[in-house]
Each structure stands twice: as structure tokens, then as C-alpha cells.
Amino acid sequence: IVIQCHNDPDADAIASGYGIFVYLQKHAKKVRLIYGGAPIRKANLVLMTADLGIPIEHITTLDVQPDLLLTVDCQYGEKNVQHFSGKNIAVIDHHMVKNSAALPPLSEVRSSYGACAVIIWDLLCKEGFPVSANESLSTALYYGLFMDTNRMQELRHPMDRDLRDALEPACNQGKLFR
């Protein structure tokens, strides 16, 4: 399974991919977290991936076609997503759908949410996954929402506030604000 973030990933894309990565690893799946485009250079994202131990890989080619290619915080085939092939394609995103006919059958798009991290958190909670027990994951998902909602000033959906309230106590505040 390959989880792909959009090119030049932001905090929300990285956090969302990491959430799925942690879940799949916990279920003994062989999984990679990747992105294309240019390498991450923004200081906050370099610190985020290092401090939280997020194993995201910058790649230019995918040597083996995965059984499942899952794009997070983006939609397969969009301009900001380097094209990699997969035997099966899935999408988890919070952006508006430009062409619903182009979405693969395995798609979860919730355009009313402030961040993709909220969708991932909701899905993990529905699976009974203990997100709050994992400090790195809690911090990453919280930070993804924080950055995509202008420092929590643009919380659009009640689930945005639910993530904020649930994960704020579980976050590593020092790493979060670093």
C-alpha cells in the first residue's frame, strides 16, 4: 500500500498520510508514505517530520505498482499530484470535487471539513483506533487542522472543533509550537 500526499505537501497532507500510515502499520500492512514534486524545504514541515518521526519519502518514480495507491488531501489526477500508478486507487480529501466522474470508487471526500486531518481522525475514531494514546499522531493531526484553518480561526464544521477539543490535551505542546 502506498499513501501519496500532493506535491510540496503541507502539514495537513503530511498529517493525514501519517494517520493512515500508523493505522495500517498497526494492522501489519506493508505501507509507504510518499510525495512527488520538490523536496520538503519549509522549516516547519522539516521540523514536523523530524520531531514526530513521520517517515515520509520524496520520490520521483515508483518502481513497483502497489496493490493500493491512496491519495490524501488531494485527488488522483490533479495537477498538484505527481502521477504514480496503482492497481487500485483510493482518495481521501477535503477539497471541492472538480469532476466527480473522475473520482475512483474508493473515495471519501468531505468538502465541508476544514482539513483532511479531520476526516482521518474521524475514520480512525470510528475504527476504535486510540488516536489520543499516540502523542505523535495526535500532534500531527492537530497541527494539520491548525495550519489548514488559519490557526483554528476558520473552523468550518463541527467535526473540526471536535478534533481540536479531543486532541489538544493529547498533543505535545512543545513540539506543536516549535
C-alpha positions as CSV (number, residue, x, y, z in Angstrom):
1,I,0.0,0.0,0.0
2,V,1.3,3.4,-0.9
3,I,-0.1,6.6,0.6
4,Q,0.6,9.6,-1.5
5,C,0.4,13.3,-0.5
6,H,0.2,16.1,-3.0
7,N,3.4,17.6,-4.4
8,D,5.1,20.0,-2.0
9,P,3.0,18.7,0.9
10,D,1.6,20.9,3.6
11,A,1.1,20.0,7.3
12,D,-2.4,18.7,6.6
13,A,-1.3,16.4,3.8
14,I,1.6,15.0,5.9
15,A,-0.6,14.5,9.0
16,S,-3.3,12.9,7.0
17,G,-0.9,10.5,5.3
18,Y,0.8,9.7,8.6
19,G,-2.6,8.9,10.3
20,I,-3.3,6.3,7.7
21,F,0.3,5.0,7.8
22,V,0.2,4.5,11.5
23,Y,-3.2,2.7,11.3
24,L,-2.1,0.4,8.5
25,Q,1.3,-0.4,10.2
26,K,-0.6,-1.3,13.4
27,H,-2.5,-3.8,11.3
28,A,0.7,-5.3,9.9
29,K,0.3,-3.9,6.4
30,K,3.3,-3.2,4.2
31,V,2.9,0.6,3.7
32,R,4.9,3.6,2.4
33,L,4.2,7.3,2.7
34,I,5.3,9.3,-0.3
35,Y,5.1,12.5,-2.3
36,G,6.4,13.8,-5.6
37,G,7.4,17.3,-6.8
38,A,10.1,19.2,-4.9
39,P,11.6,18.0,-1.6
40,I,10.2,19.5,1.6
41,R,12.1,22.7,2.5
42,K,9.8,24.7,4.7
43,A,11.3,24.8,8.2
44,N,8.0,24.0,10.0
45,L,7.5,20.9,7.9
46,V,11.1,19.7,8.2
47,L,10.7,20.0,12.0
48,M,7.3,18.3,11.9
49,T,8.5,15.3,10.1
50,A,11.7,15.0,12.1
51,D,10.2,15.7,15.6
52,L,7.2,13.5,15.1
53,G,9.1,10.7,13.4
54,I,7.0,10.8,10.2
55,P,8.6,8.5,7.6
56,I,7.6,10.4,4.5
57,E,9.6,9.8,1.4
58,H,10.3,12.1,-1.5
59,I,10.3,10.1,-4.7
60,T,10.4,10.7,-8.4
61,T,9.5,7.2,-9.6
62,L,7.6,4.3,-8.1
63,D,9.4,1.1,-9.2
64,V,6.6,-1.3,-8.2
65,Q,3.0,-0.7,-8.9
66,P,1.3,-1.0,-5.5
67,D,-1.9,-3.0,-4.9
68,L,-3.4,0.2,-3.5
69,L,-2.4,3.8,-4.1
70,L,-4.2,6.1,-1.7
71,T,-4.0,9.8,-2.2
72,V,-4.7,12.0,0.9
73,D,-5.5,15.7,0.9
74,C,-5.6,15.6,-2.9
75,Q,-7.4,13.9,-5.7
76,Y,-5.8,11.5,-8.1
77,G,-5.1,13.0,-11.5
78,E,-5.0,16.6,-10.3
79,K,-2.1,18.9,-11.4
80,N,-0.6,19.1,-8.0
81,V,-0.3,15.3,-7.7
82,Q,2.6,13.6,-9.4
83,H,1.2,10.6,-11.4
84,F,2.0,7.2,-10.0
85,S,0.1,4.1,-10.9
86,G,-1.6,1.7,-8.6
87,K,-3.6,-1.5,-9.2
88,N,-6.4,0.1,-7.2
89,I,-6.8,3.9,-6.5
90,A,-8.4,5.5,-3.5
91,V,-8.9,9.1,-2.4
92,I,-9.4,10.8,0.9
93,D,-9.7,14.6,0.6
94,H,-11.5,17.7,1.9
95,H,-11.2,19.8,-1.3
96,M,-14.0,20.5,-3.7
97,V,-14.5,17.8,-6.3
98,K,-13.9,19.3,-9.7
99,N,-15.0,16.2,-11.7
100,S,-17.0,13.6,-9.7
101,A,-16.8,11.2,-12.7
102,A,-13.0,11.1,-12.3
103,L,-13.1,10.0,-8.7
104,P,-12.3,6.4,-8.2
105,P,-15.0,4.2,-6.5
106,L,-12.9,4.1,-3.3
107,S,-13.2,7.8,-2.4
108,E,-14.1,9.7,0.7
109,V,-14.4,13.4,0.1
110,R,-15.8,15.8,2.7
111,S,-15.6,19.3,1.3
112,S,-17.2,20.9,4.2
113,Y,-14.3,20.0,6.6
114,G,-11.5,22.5,7.3
115,A,-8.8,19.9,6.9
116,C,-8.2,16.4,5.6
117,A,-6.8,15.5,9.1
118,V,-10.3,15.8,10.5
119,I,-11.6,13.1,8.1
120,I,-8.7,10.8,9.0
121,W,-9.3,11.4,12.7
122,D,-13.0,10.7,12.3
123,L,-12.3,7.4,10.3
124,L,-9.7,6.3,12.9
125,C,-12.1,7.0,15.8
126,K,-14.9,5.0,14.0
127,E,-12.5,2.1,13.8
128,G,-11.8,2.4,17.6
129,F,-8.2,3.4,17.0
130,P,-6.8,5.1,20.1
131,V,-5.5,8.3,18.4
132,S,-5.2,10.2,21.7
133,A,-2.9,7.5,23.0
134,N,-0.3,8.3,20.3
135,E,1.3,11.6,21.0
136,S,3.0,12.0,17.7
137,L,-0.2,11.2,15.7
138,S,-2.3,13.5,17.9
139,T,0.2,16.3,17.5
140,A,0.4,15.8,13.7
141,L,-3.4,15.7,13.2
142,Y,-3.9,18.7,15.4
143,Y,-1.2,20.6,13.6
144,G,-2.7,19.7,10.2
145,L,-6.0,21.2,11.3
146,F,-4.2,24.2,12.9
147,M,-2.4,25.1,9.7
148,D,-5.3,24.5,7.3
149,T,-7.7,26.6,9.3
150,N,-5.5,29.7,9.8
151,R,-4.6,28.8,13.4
152,M,-8.1,27.5,14.2
153,Q,-9.7,30.8,13.2
154,E,-11.6,29.2,10.3
155,L,-13.1,26.1,11.8
156,R,-16.0,25.4,9.4
157,H,-17.5,22.1,10.5
158,P,-18.5,20.8,14.0
159,M,-16.0,17.9,13.4
160,D,-13.2,20.5,13.1
161,R,-14.0,21.6,16.6
162,D,-14.4,18.1,17.8
163,L,-10.8,17.2,16.7
164,R,-9.5,20.4,18.3
165,D,-11.1,19.6,21.6
166,A,-10.2,15.9,21.6
167,L,-6.6,16.1,20.6
168,E,-5.4,19.4,22.2
169,P,-4.8,17.7,25.5
170,A,-3.0,14.8,23.8
171,C,-0.6,16.9,21.8
172,N,3.0,17.6,22.6
173,Q,2.6,21.3,23.1
174,G,6.3,22.0,22.9
175,K,6.7,20.2,19.6
176,L,3.4,21.7,18.3
177,F,4.5,25.3,18.8
178,R,8.2,24.7,17.9
